[in-house]
């Protein structure tokens, strides 16, 4: 899970890619739908899913 836009989202898949200026980026696809691109230098908040 990753904290994104004020909520926790579940990662379905992650891959690396090149950004528009040639820098490295991480592309994340969410279980909840959609995707996001993060520059490789961004800090991501990671967490474990709540066990129920």
N, CA, C and O atoms as a Tripos MOL2 file, in Angstrom:
@<TRIPOS>MOLECULE
protein
  208   207    52     0     0
PROTEIN
NO_CHARGES

@<TRIPOS>ATOM
      1 N           0.8470   -1.1700    0.0000 N.3       1 UNK1
      2 CA          0.0000    0.0000    0.0000 C.3       1 UNK1
      3 C           0.8980    1.2400    0.0000 C.2       1 UNK1
      4 O           2.0010    1.2320    0.5460 O.2       1 UNK1
      5 N           0.4010    2.2820   -0.6160 N.am      2 UNK2
      6 CA          1.1260    3.5530   -0.6900 C.3       2 UNK2
      7 C           0.1630    4.6710   -0.3160 C.2       2 UNK2
      8 O          -0.9780    4.6920   -0.7790 O.2       2 UNK2
      9 N           0.6190    5.6000    0.5190 N.am      3 UNK3
     10 CA         -0.1570    6.7910    0.8250 C.3       3 UNK3
     11 C          -0.1050    7.7320   -0.3660 C.2       3 UNK3
     12 O           0.9750    8.1860   -0.7460 O.2       3 UNK3
     13 N          -1.2610    8.0350   -0.9660 N.am      4 UNK4
     14 CA         -1.3130    8.8580   -2.1690 C.3       4 UNK4
     15 C          -2.5690    9.7080   -2.1440 C.2       4 UNK4
     16 O          -3.6680    9.1920   -1.9410 O.2       4 UNK4
     17 N          -2.4140   10.9920   -2.3460 N.am      5 UNK5
     18 CA         -3.5320   11.9390   -2.3540 C.3       5 UNK5
     19 C          -4.3940   11.8120   -1.1030 C.2       5 UNK5
     20 O          -5.6220   11.8440   -1.1850 O.2       5 UNK5
     21 N          -3.7540   11.6700    0.0510 N.am      6 UNK6
     22 CA         -4.4570   11.6580    1.3260 C.3       6 UNK6
     23 C          -5.1320   10.3580    1.7030 C.2       6 UNK6
     24 O          -5.8720   10.3240    2.6870 O.2       6 UNK6
     25 N          -4.9070    9.2820    0.9580 N.am      7 UNK7
     26 CA         -5.4940    7.9960    1.3150 C.3       7 UNK7
     27 C          -4.5190    6.8760    0.9660 C.2       7 UNK7
     28 O          -3.5980    7.0580    0.1700 O.2       7 UNK7
     29 N          -4.7430    5.7100    1.5800 N.am      8 UNK8
     30 CA         -3.9220    4.5430    1.2780 C.3       8 UNK8
     31 C          -4.4970    3.8340    0.0650 C.2       8 UNK8
     32 O          -5.7000    3.5820   -0.0070 O.2       8 UNK8
     33 N          -3.6320    3.5140   -0.8840 N.am      9 UNK9
     34 CA         -4.0590    2.7840   -2.0790 C.3       9 UNK9
     35 C          -3.2190    1.5200   -2.2210 C.2       9 UNK9
     36 O          -2.0500    1.4920   -1.8340 O.2       9 UNK9
     37 N          -3.8260    0.4790   -2.7780 N.am     10 UNK10
     38 CA         -3.1690   -0.8100   -2.9450 C.3      10 UNK10
     39 C          -2.4910   -0.8790   -4.3030 C.2      10 UNK10
     40 O          -3.1050   -0.5860   -5.3290 O.2      10 UNK10
     41 N          -1.2260   -1.2660   -4.3060 N.am     11 UNK11
     42 CA         -0.4590   -1.3670   -5.5450 C.3      11 UNK11
     43 C          -0.7950   -2.6790   -6.2450 C.2      11 UNK11
     44 O          -0.6740   -3.7540   -5.6570 O.2      11 UNK11
     45 N          -1.2160   -2.5860   -7.4960 N.am     12 UNK12
     46 CA         -1.4790   -3.7660   -8.3250 C.3      12 UNK12
     47 C          -0.2000   -4.1630   -9.0640 C.2      12 UNK12
     48 O           0.1450   -5.3430   -9.1340 O.2      12 UNK12
     49 N           0.5030   -3.1630   -9.6170 N.am     13 UNK13
     50 CA          1.7460   -3.4070  -10.3440 C.3      13 UNK13
     51 C           2.6040   -2.1450  -10.2920 C.2      13 UNK13
     52 O           2.0860   -1.0350  -10.1650 O.2      13 UNK13
     53 N           3.9070   -2.3260  -10.3910 N.am     14 UNK14
     54 CA          4.8300   -1.1890  -10.4400 C.3      14 UNK14
     55 C           5.9090   -1.5050  -11.4730 C.2      14 UNK14
     56 O           6.3290   -2.6520  -11.6220 O.2      14 UNK14
     57 N           6.3470   -0.4670  -12.1820 N.am     15 UNK15
     58 CA          7.4070   -0.6310  -13.1780 C.3      15 UNK15
     59 C           8.1920    0.6710  -13.2650 C.2      15 UNK15
     60 O           7.7410    1.7090  -12.7820 O.2      15 UNK15
     61 N           9.3410    0.6130  -13.8700 N.am     16 UNK16
     62 CA         10.1250    1.8250  -14.1020 C.3      16 UNK16
     63 C           9.9140    2.2930  -15.5380 C.2      16 UNK16
     64 O           9.5630    1.5090  -16.4200 O.2      16 UNK16
     65 N          10.1350    3.5870  -15.7510 N.am     17 UNK17
     66 CA          9.9560    4.1830  -17.0690 C.3      17 UNK17
     67 C          10.8250    5.4320  -17.1300 C.2      17 UNK17
     68 O          11.4040    5.8390  -16.1230 O.2      17 UNK17
     69 N          10.9140    6.0330  -18.2920 N.am     18 UNK18
     70 CA         11.6120    7.3070  -18.4690 C.3      18 UNK18
     71 C          10.5960    8.4360  -18.4350 C.2      18 UNK18
     72 O           9.5380    8.3440  -19.0560 O.2      18 UNK18
     73 N          10.9180    9.5070  -17.7070 N.am     19 UNK19
     74 CA         10.0600   10.6770  -17.6640 C.3      19 UNK19
     75 C          10.2350   11.5130  -18.9210 C.2      19 UNK19
     76 O          11.0710   11.1880  -19.7640 O.2      19 UNK19
     77 N           9.4620   12.5830  -19.0590 N.am     20 UNK20
     78 CA          9.5140   13.4170  -20.2560 C.3      20 UNK20
     79 C          10.8750   14.0990  -20.4700 C.2      20 UNK20
     80 O          11.2270   14.4350  -21.6010 O.2      20 UNK20
     81 N          11.6310   14.2990  -19.4010 N.am     21 UNK21
     82 CA         12.9480   14.9290  -19.5180 C.3      21 UNK21
     83 C          14.0700   13.8890  -19.4950 C.2      21 UNK21
     84 O          15.2450   14.2440  -19.3940 O.2      21 UNK21
     85 N          13.7090   12.6020  -19.5890 N.am     22 UNK22
     86 CA         14.6960   11.5370  -19.6370 C.3      22 UNK22
     87 C          15.0740   10.9550  -18.2920 C.2      22 UNK22
     88 O          15.8770   10.0240  -18.2290 O.2      22 UNK22
     89 N          14.5090   11.4880  -17.2030 N.am     23 UNK23
     90 CA         14.8080   10.9630  -15.8690 C.3      23 UNK23
     91 C          14.0420    9.6860  -15.5850 C.2      23 UNK23
     92 O          13.0620    9.3760  -16.2630 O.2      23 UNK23
     93 N          14.4850    8.9550  -14.5920 N.am     24 UNK24
     94 CA         13.8450    7.7070  -14.1970 C.3      24 UNK24
     95 C          12.5650    7.9920  -13.4170 C.2      24 UNK24
     96 O          12.5270    8.9090  -12.5960 O.2      24 UNK24
     97 N          11.5190    7.2110  -13.6710 N.am     25 UNK25
     98 CA         10.2460    7.3520  -12.9720 C.3      25 UNK25
     99 C           9.7400    5.9730  -12.5800 C.2      25 UNK25
    100 O          10.1090    4.9670  -13.1840 O.2      25 UNK25
    101 N           8.8920    5.9420  -11.5590 N.am     26 UNK26
    102 CA          8.2100    4.7270  -11.1340 C.3      26 UNK26
    103 C           6.7350    4.9030  -11.4930 C.2      26 UNK26
    104 O           6.1140    5.8950  -11.1120 O.2      26 UNK26
    105 N           6.1810    3.9430  -12.2240 N.am     27 UNK27
    106 CA          4.7710    3.9780  -12.6220 C.3      27 UNK27
    107 C           4.0410    2.9130  -11.8140 C.2      27 UNK27
    108 O           4.3970    1.7360  -11.8500 O.2      27 UNK27
    109 N           3.0040    3.3480  -11.0790 N.am     28 UNK28
    110 CA          2.2420    2.4510  -10.2130 C.3      28 UNK28
    111 C           0.8150    2.3520  -10.7380 C.2      28 UNK28
    112 O           0.1820    3.3660  -11.0310 O.2      28 UNK28
    113 N           0.3070    1.1100  -10.8560 N.am     29 UNK29
    114 CA         -1.0880    0.8620  -11.2030 C.3      29 UNK29
    115 C          -1.7910    0.4470   -9.9140 C.2      29 UNK29
    116 O          -1.3030   -0.4130   -9.1800 O.2      29 UNK29
    117 N          -2.9530    1.0710   -9.6440 N.am     30 UNK30
    118 CA         -3.6760    0.8260   -8.4030 C.3      30 UNK30
    119 C          -4.7280   -0.2610   -8.5650 C.2      30 UNK30
    120 O          -5.3590   -0.3690   -9.6160 O.2      30 UNK30
    121 N          -4.9180   -1.0770   -7.5080 N.am     31 UNK31
    122 CA         -6.0230   -2.0500   -7.4660 C.3      31 UNK31
    123 C          -7.3570   -1.3170   -7.5910 C.2      31 UNK31
    124 O          -8.3050   -1.8400   -8.1780 O.2      31 UNK31
    125 N          -7.4280   -0.1100   -7.0400 N.am     32 UNK32
    126 CA         -8.6690    0.6650   -7.0470 C.3      32 UNK32
    127 C          -8.9500    1.3020   -8.4130 C.2      32 UNK32
    128 O          -9.9910    1.9320   -8.5970 O.2      32 UNK32
    129 N          -8.0410    1.1430   -9.3580 N.am     33 UNK33
    130 CA         -8.1950    1.7090  -10.6910 C.3      33 UNK33
    131 C          -7.2880    2.9060  -10.9000 C.2      33 UNK33
    132 O          -7.0120    3.6490   -9.9580 O.2      33 UNK33
    133 N          -6.8310    3.0970  -12.1040 N.am     34 UNK34
    134 CA         -5.9750    4.2200  -12.4380 C.3      34 UNK34
    135 C          -4.5010    3.9210  -12.2080 C.2      34 UNK34
    136 O          -4.1180    2.8160  -11.8250 O.2      34 UNK34
    137 N          -3.6890    4.9440  -12.4550 N.am     35 UNK35
    138 CA         -2.2460    4.7990  -12.2810 C.3      35 UNK35
    139 C          -1.6520    6.1470  -11.9260 C.2      35 UNK35
    140 O          -2.3010    7.1840  -12.0680 O.2      35 UNK35
    141 N          -0.4030    6.1220  -11.4590 N.am     36 UNK36
    142 CA          0.3040    7.3550  -11.1110 C.3      36 UNK36
    143 C           1.7740    7.1780  -11.4750 C.2      36 UNK36
    144 O           2.3030    6.0670  -11.4560 O.2      36 UNK36
    145 N           2.4180    8.2860  -11.8040 N.am     37 UNK37
    146 CA          3.8430    8.2860  -12.1510 C.3      37 UNK37
    147 C           4.5610    9.1540  -11.1200 C.2      37 UNK37
    148 O           4.1630   10.2890  -10.8570 O.2      37 UNK37
    149 N           5.6270    8.5990  -10.5420 N.am     38 UNK38
    150 CA          6.4090    9.3000   -9.5360 C.3      38 UNK38
    151 C           7.8450    9.4420  -10.0260 C.2      38 UNK38
    152 O           8.4330    8.4560  -10.4710 O.2      38 UNK38
    153 N           8.4300   10.6400   -9.9570 N.am     39 UNK39
    154 CA          9.8640   10.7600  -10.2410 C.3      39 UNK39
    155 C          10.6290    9.8590   -9.2700 C.2      39 UNK39
    156 O          10.2190    9.7010   -8.1200 O.2      39 UNK39
    157 N          11.7180    9.2780   -9.7160 N.am     40 UNK40
    158 CA         12.4650    8.3140   -8.9110 C.3      40 UNK40
    159 C          12.9250    8.9050   -7.5770 C.2      40 UNK40
    160 O          13.1300    8.1460   -6.6300 O.2      40 UNK40
    161 N          13.0940   10.2020   -7.4600 N.am     41 UNK41
    162 CA         13.5370   10.8150   -6.2140 C.3      41 UNK41
    163 C          12.4360   11.0860   -5.2150 C.2      41 UNK41
    164 O          12.7300   11.5010   -4.0930 O.2      41 UNK41
    165 N          11.1580   10.8670   -5.5770 N.am     42 UNK42
    166 CA         10.0540   11.1170   -4.6490 C.3      42 UNK42
    167 C          10.0860   10.1260   -3.4960 C.2      42 UNK42
    168 O          10.5060    8.9800   -3.6590 O.2      42 UNK42
    169 N           9.6390   10.5780   -2.3280 N.am     43 UNK43
    170 CA          9.4830    9.6960   -1.1830 C.3      43 UNK43
    171 C           8.0480    9.1920   -1.1670 C.2      43 UNK43
    172 O           7.1100    9.9800   -1.2910 O.2      43 UNK43
    173 N           7.8720    7.8950   -1.0170 N.am     44 UNK44
    174 CA          6.5460    7.2860   -0.9610 C.3      44 UNK44
    175 C           6.3200    6.7100    0.4310 C.2      44 UNK44
    176 O           7.2260    6.0990    0.9990 O.2      44 UNK44
    177 N           5.1290    6.8940    0.9870 N.am     45 UNK45
    178 CA          4.7780    6.3070    2.2740 C.3      45 UNK45
    179 C           4.2440    4.9060    2.0360 C.2      45 UNK45
    180 O           3.2570    4.7220    1.3240 O.2      45 UNK45
    181 N           4.8940    3.9290    2.6300 N.am     46 UNK46
    182 CA          4.4880    2.5380    2.4400 C.3      46 UNK46
    183 C           3.8760    2.0070    3.7210 C.2      46 UNK46
    184 O           4.2850    2.3970    4.8140 O.2      46 UNK46
    185 N           2.8990    1.1210    3.5960 N.am     47 UNK47
    186 CA          2.2850    0.5140    4.7550 C.3      47 UNK47
    187 C           1.7600   -0.8710    4.4330 C.2      47 UNK47
    188 O           1.6010   -1.2380    3.2680 O.2      47 UNK47
    189 N           1.4920   -1.6340    5.4840 N.am     48 UNK48
    190 CA          0.9210   -2.9730    5.3360 C.3      48 UNK48
    191 C          -0.5950   -2.8610    5.3530 C.2      48 UNK48
    192 O          -1.1340   -2.0270    6.0800 O.2      48 UNK48
    193 N          -1.3040   -3.6810    4.5660 N.am     49 UNK49
    194 CA         -2.7660   -3.6760    4.6330 C.3      49 UNK49
    195 C          -3.2210   -4.0580    6.0480 C.2      49 UNK49
    196 O          -2.5730   -4.8670    6.7110 O.2      49 UNK49
    197 N          -4.3270   -3.4800    6.5020 N.am     50 UNK50
    198 CA         -4.8810   -3.8280    7.8080 C.3      50 UNK50
    199 C          -5.3110   -5.2790    7.7950 C.2      50 UNK50
    200 O          -5.9910   -5.7260    6.8710 O.2      50 UNK50
    201 N          -4.9130   -6.0170    8.8220 N.am     51 UNK51
    202 CA         -5.3480   -7.4150    8.8990 C.3      51 UNK51
    203 C          -6.6910   -7.4500    9.6380 C.2      51 UNK51
    204 O          -6.8330   -6.9270   10.7430 O.2      51 UNK51
    205 N          -7.6570   -8.0800    8.9910 N.am     52 UNK52
    206 CA         -9.0050   -8.1180    9.5860 C.3      52 UNK52
    207 C          -9.3700   -9.5150   10.0060 C.2      52 UNK52
    208 O         -10.4640   -9.7370   10.5250 O.2      52 UNK52
@<TRIPOS>BOND
     1     1     2 1
     2     2     3 1
     3     3     4 2
     4     3     5 am
     5     5     6 1
     6     6     7 1
     7     7     8 2
     8     7     9 am
     9     9    10 1
    10    10    11 1
    11    11    12 2
    12    11    13 am
    13    13    14 1
    14    14    15 1
    15    15    16 2
    16    15    17 am
    17    17    18 1
    18    18    19 1
    19    19    20 2
    20    19    21 am
    21    21    22 1
    22    22    23 1
    23    23    24 2
    24    23    25 am
    25    25    26 1
    26    26    27 1
    27    27    28 2
    28    27    29 am
    29    29    30 1
    30    30    31 1
    31    31    32 2
    32    31    33 am
    33    33    34 1
    34    34    35 1
    35    35    36 2
    36    35    37 am
    37    37    38 1
    38    38    39 1
    39    39    40 2
    40    39    41 am
    41    41    42 1
    42    42    43 1
    43    43    44 2
    44    43    45 am
    45    45    46 1
    46    46    47 1
    47    47    48 2
    48    47    49 am
    49    49    50 1
    50    50    51 1
    51    51    52 2
    52    51    53 am
    53    53    54 1
    54    54    55 1
    55    55    56 2
    56    55    57 am
    57    57    58 1
    58    58    59 1
    59    59    60 2
    60    59    61 am
    61    61    62 1
    62    62    63 1
    63    63    64 2
    64    63    65 am
    65    65    66 1
    66    66    67 1
    67    67    68 2
    68    67    69 am
    69    69    70 1
    70    70    71 1
    71    71    72 2
    72    71    73 am
    73    73    74 1
    74    74    75 1
    75    75    76 2
    76    75    77 am
    77    77    78 1
    78    78    79 1
    79    79    80 2
    80    79    81 am
    81    81    82 1
    82    82    83 1
    83    83    84 2
    84    83    85 am
    85    85    86 1
    86    86    87 1
    87    87    88 2
    88    87    89 am
    89    89    90 1
    90    90    91 1
    91    91    92 2
    92    91    93 am
    93    93    94 1
    94    94    95 1
    95    95    96 2
    96    95    97 am
    97    97    98 1
    98    98    99 1
    99    99   100 2
   100    99   101 am
   101   101   102 1
   102   102   103 1
   103   103   104 2
   104   103   105 am
   105   105   106 1
   106   106   107 1
   107   107   108 2
   108   107   109 am
   109   109   110 1
   110   110   111 1
   111   111   112 2
   112   111   113 am
   113   113   114 1
   114   114   115 1
   115   115   116 2
   116   115   117 am
   117   117   118 1
   118   118   119 1
   119   119   120 2
   120   119   121 am
   121   121   122 1
   122   122   123 1
   123   123   124 2
   124   123   125 am
   125   125   126 1
   126   126   127 1
   127   127   128 2
   128   127   129 am
   129   129   130 1
   130   130   131 1
   131   131   132 2
   132   131   133 am
   133   133   134 1
   134   134   135 1
   135   135   136 2
   136   135   137 am
   137   137   138 1
   138   138   139 1
   139   139   140 2
   140   139   141 am
   141   141   142 1
   142   142   143 1
   143   143   144 2
   144   143   145 am
   145   145   146 1
   146   146   147 1
   147   147   148 2
   148   147   149 am
   149   149   150 1
   150   150   151 1
   151   151   152 2
   152   151   153 am
   153   153   154 1
   154   154   155 1
   155   155   156 2
   156   155   157 am
   157   157   158 1
   158   158   159 1
   159   159   160 2
   160   159   161 am
   161   161   162 1
   162   162   163 1
   163   163   164 2
   164   163   165 am
   165   165   166 1
   166   166   167 1
   167   167   168 2
   168   167   169 am
   169   169   170 1
   170   170   171 1
   171   171   172 2
   172   171   173 am
   173   173   174 1
   174   174   175 1
   175   175   176 2
   176   175   177 am
   177   177   178 1
   178   178   179 1
   179   179   180 2
   180   179   181 am
   181   181   182 1
   182   182   183 1
   183   183   184 2
   184   183   185 am
   185   185   186 1
   186   186   187 1
   187   187   188 2
   188   187   189 am
   189   189   190 1
   190   190   191 1
   191   191   192 2
   192   191   193 am
   193   193   194 1
   194   194   195 1
   195   195   196 2
   196   195   197 am
   197   197   198 1
   198   198   199 1
   199   199   200 2
   200   199   201 am
   201   201   202 1
   202   202   203 1
   203   203   204 2
   204   203   205 am
   205   205   206 1
   206   206   207 1
   207   207   208 2
@<TRIPOS>SUBSTRUCTURE
     1 UNK1         2 RESIDUE 1 A UNK
     2 UNK2         6 RESIDUE 1 A UNK
     3 UNK3        10 RESIDUE 1 A UNK
     4 UNK4        14 RESIDUE 1 A UNK
     5 UNK5        18 RESIDUE 1 A UNK
     6 UNK6        22 RESIDUE 1 A UNK
     7 UNK7        26 RESIDUE 1 A UNK
     8 UNK8        30 RESIDUE 1 A UNK
     9 UNK9        34 RESIDUE 1 A UNK
    10 UNK10       38 RESIDUE 1 A UNK
    11 UNK11       42 RESIDUE 1 A UNK
    12 UNK12       46 RESIDUE 1 A UNK
    13 UNK13       50 RESIDUE 1 A UNK
    14 UNK14       54 RESIDUE 1 A UNK
    15 UNK15       58 RESIDUE 1 A UNK
    16 UNK16       62 RESIDUE 1 A UNK
    17 UNK17       66 RESIDUE 1 A UNK
    18 UNK18       70 RESIDUE 1 A UNK
    19 UNK19       74 RESIDUE 1 A UNK
    20 UNK20       78 RESIDUE 1 A UNK
    21 UNK21       82 RESIDUE 1 A UNK
    22 UNK22       86 RESIDUE 1 A UNK
    23 UNK23       90 RESIDUE 1 A UNK
    24 UNK24       94 RESIDUE 1 A UNK
    25 UNK25       98 RESIDUE 1 A UNK
    26 UNK26      102 RESIDUE 1 A UNK
    27 UNK27      106 RESIDUE 1 A UNK
    28 UNK28      110 RESIDUE 1 A UNK
    29 UNK29      114 RESIDUE 1 A UNK
    30 UNK30      118 RESIDUE 1 A UNK
    31 UNK31      122 RESIDUE 1 A UNK
    32 UNK32      126 RESIDUE 1 A UNK
    33 UNK33      130 RESIDUE 1 A UNK
    34 UNK34      134 RESIDUE 1 A UNK
    35 UNK35      138 RESIDUE 1 A UNK
    36 UNK36      142 RESIDUE 1 A UNK
    37 UNK37      146 RESIDUE 1 A UNK
    38 UNK38      150 RESIDUE 1 A UNK
    39 UNK39      154 RESIDUE 1 A UNK
    40 UNK40      158 RESIDUE 1 A UNK
    41 UNK41      162 RESIDUE 1 A UNK
    42 UNK42      166 RESIDUE 1 A UNK
    43 UNK43      170 RESIDUE 1 A UNK
    44 UNK44      174 RESIDUE 1 A UNK
    45 UNK45      178 RESIDUE 1 A UNK
    46 UNK46      182 RESIDUE 1 A UNK
    47 UNK47      186 RESIDUE 1 A UNK
    48 UNK48      190 RESIDUE 1 A UNK
    49 UNK49      194 RESIDUE 1 A UNK
    50 UNK50      198 RESIDUE 1 A UNK
    51 UNK51      202 RESIDUE 1 A UNK
    52 UNK52      206 RESIDUE 1 A UNK
